């Protein structure tokens, strides 16, 4: 059985100890980062033992997971120092509610096989999405050296007749409609929730409408970066990204990105703004029970 860590002191201790396992633990680390800052997504943290843990899982508290079909909310983040024992932990319905559509995220190469082992005896369809994990040297150093302050922000070049702005929840529909993995009611709810609780950055045109944007979600991953077609390839995405990184660094908020394996433009873009790819990768599993397909 897994132990739920309630106490702030324990969560801070866990968070500090995870710095030794960056980048593999970045998803869990990012989730706990925001749990320690008020926990706006009502997540909880499970460990297999304490204080000498091997496996950490973050997931929403039970009252959050009321919709069996909402895989955006029903999301689990996993890090384990002992992958051999992981299937045994994941099989348990008290750890993961396999009756729901859900998403599992992690940044360890061996996770895929272990998740498949865990669902082998269940009638669950698993869709696997491989990504590359990107972190700036700045953020990587500040996490791994346990510094509380992020280093000096990058300087930002200005652009044409547009101005940078923070996003608001009123922009949720626009963002959701242009999000490759969204475009439905449940994803809209997720986007709204991110915008209500975390910053997002955009560039506004002369009418005050966003033309390029990026947002932060509950594990501190930057997501949903997009520029409207008529504004693509004009440097707006870079401008938004630089402004956003500067904003997050001023607020001592960690951040990182993930890019799908085949997304050449995405890889090129993150490298151009100072991110480095990490060999551990980033992975997402969408799991759907047979009776919900």
Residue pairs with C-beta under 8 A, 6 or more apart in sequence:
1 92
1 94
2 46
2 47
2 48
2 55
2 57
2 89
2 92
2 94
2 95
3 46
3 47
3 48
3 49
3 50
4 44
4 45
4 46
5 11
5 14
5 45
5 46
5 47
5 50
8 36
10 50
11 32
11 35
11 36
11 45
12 36
13 51
14 32
14 45
14 47
14 53
14 56
15 29
15 32
15 33
15 36
16 146
18 25
18 28
18 29
18 32
18 56
18 79
19 29
19 143
19 144
19 146
20 144
21 29
21 79
21 81
22 29
22 140
22 143
22 144
23 107
23 133
23 135
23 140
23 256
23 278
23 280
24 79
24 107
24 108
24 280
25 56
25 79
25 107
26 107
26 133
26 135
26 219
26 256
27 77
27 78
27 79
27 105
27 106
27 107
27 219
27 221
27 282
28 56
28 57
28 58
28 77
28 78
28 79
28 106
28 219
29 79
29 143
29 254
30 77
30 218
30 219
30 220
30 221
30 254
30 256
31 43
31 45
31 58
31 77
31 218
31 219
31 220
32 45
32 58
33 220
33 253
33 254
34 40
34 41
34 43
34 198
34 218
34 219
34 220
35 43
35 45
35 58
40 196
40 197
40 198
40 218
41 60
41 64
41 193
41 197
41 218
42 60
42 61
42 63
42 64
43 58
43 59
43 60
43 61
43 218
44 58
44 59
44 60
44 61
45 56
45 57
45 58
46 56
46 57
46 58
46 59
46 95
47 53
47 55
47 56
47 57
48 54
48 55
48 85
48 89
54 80
54 81
54 82
54 85
55 78
55 79
55 80
55 81
55 82
55 85
55 86
55 89
56 78
56 79
56 80
57 76
57 77
57 78
57 89
57 95
58 76
58 77
59 65
59 75
59 76
59 77
59 96
60 73
60 74
60 75
64 73
65 73
65 74
65 97
65 100
67 73
67 74
67 186
68 74
68 99
68 100
68 101
68 292
69 100
69 101
69 186
69 292
70 100
70 101
70 186
70 189
71 100
71 101
71 102
71 103
71 186
71 286
71 287
71 288
72 103
72 186
72 187
72 189
72 190
73 186
73 189
73 190
74 97
74 100
74 101
74 102
74 103
75 102
75 103
75 104
75 105
76 96
76 102
76 103
76 104
76 105
77 104
77 105
77 106
77 219
78 86
78 90
78 104
78 105
78 106
78 108
78 111
79 106
79 107
79 108
80 86
80 108
80 111
80 114
83 108
83 110
83 111
83 114
86 111
86 114
86 118
87 114
87 115
87 117
87 118
89 95
90 96
90 114
90 115
90 118
91 118
91 121
91 122
93 99
96 102
96 104
96 118
98 119
98 122
98 124
98 287
98 289
99 289
100 289
100 292
101 286
101 287
101 288
101 289
101 292
102 286
102 287
103 284
103 285
103 286
103 287
104 115
104 284
104 285
104 287
105 219
105 282
105 283
105 284
105 285
106 282
106 283
107 133
107 278
107 280
107 281
107 282
107 283
108 280
108 283
109 280
109 281
111 283
112 128
112 283
112 285
115 126
115 285
115 287
116 126
119 126
119 287
122 289
123 289
123 290
123 291
124 287
124 288
124 289
124 290
125 287
125 288
125 289
125 290
125 293
126 285
126 286
126 287
127 285
127 286
127 287
127 288
128 283
128 284
128 285
129 260
129 283
129 284
129 285
129 286
130 260
130 261
130 281
130 282
130 283
131 258
131 259
131 260
131 261
131 281
131 282
131 283
131 284
132 258
132 259
132 260
132 261
132 267
132 277
132 278
132 281
132 282
133 256
133 257
133 258
133 277
133 278
133 280
133 281
133 282
134 256
134 257
134 258
134 259
134 270
134 271
134 275
134 276
134 277
134 278
135 256
135 257
135 275
135 276
135 278
136 245
136 256
136 274
136 275
136 276
137 274
137 276
138 150
138 151
138 249
138 274
139 150
139 254
139 255
139 256
140 276
141 147
141 151
142 149
142 150
142 151
142 254
143 254
148 252
149 252
150 248
150 249
150 252
150 253
150 254
151 249
152 249
153 245
153 246
153 249
153 250
154 242
154 245
154 246
154 274
156 239
156 242
156 243
156 246
157 239
157 242
158 239
159 203
159 235
159 236
159 239
161 205
161 206
162 203
162 204
162 205
162 206
162 211
162 236
163 203
163 204
164 201
164 202
164 203
164 204
164 239
164 240
164 243
165 201
165 202
165 203
165 204
165 210
166 199
166 200
166 201
166 202
166 247
167 175
167 195
167 199
167 200
167 201
167 202
167 210
167 213
167 215
168 195
169 192
169 195
169 196
171 195
171 200
171 202
171 210
171 213
172 188
172 191
172 192
172 195
173 188
174 210
175 182
175 191
175 195
175 200
175 213
175 215
175 224
175 226
176 182
176 183
176 187
176 188
176 191
177 183
178 224
178 226
178 228
179 187
179 191
179 224
179 226
181 187
182 188
182 190
182 191
182 224
191 215
191 224
194 200
194 215
194 216
194 217
194 218
194 223
195 215
197 218
198 215
198 216
198 217
198 218
199 215
199 216
199 244
199 247
199 248
199 251
199 253
200 213
200 214
200 215
200 216
200 244
201 213
201 214
201 215
201 240
201 241
201 243
201 244
201 247
202 210
202 211
202 212
202 213
202 214
202 240
203 210
203 211
203 212
203 213
203 236
203 239
203 240
204 210
204 211
205 211
211 227
211 228
211 231
211 236
212 226
212 227
212 228
212 231
212 236
212 237
212 239
212 240
213 224
213 225
213 226
213 227
213 240
214 222
214 223
214 224
214 225
214 226
214 237
214 240
214 241
214 244
215 222
215 223
215 224
216 222
216 223
216 248
216 253
216 255
217 223
220 253
220 254
220 255
220 256
221 255
221 256
221 257
221 258
222 241
222 244
222 255
222 256
222 257
225 237
225 240
225 241
225 257
225 266
225 269
227 234
227 236
227 237
227 240
237 269
238 269
238 272
238 273
241 269
241 273
242 273
244 255
245 255
245 273
245 274
248 254
248 255
256 275
257 270
257 275
258 282
259 266
259 267
259 270
260 266
267 277
270 277
271 277
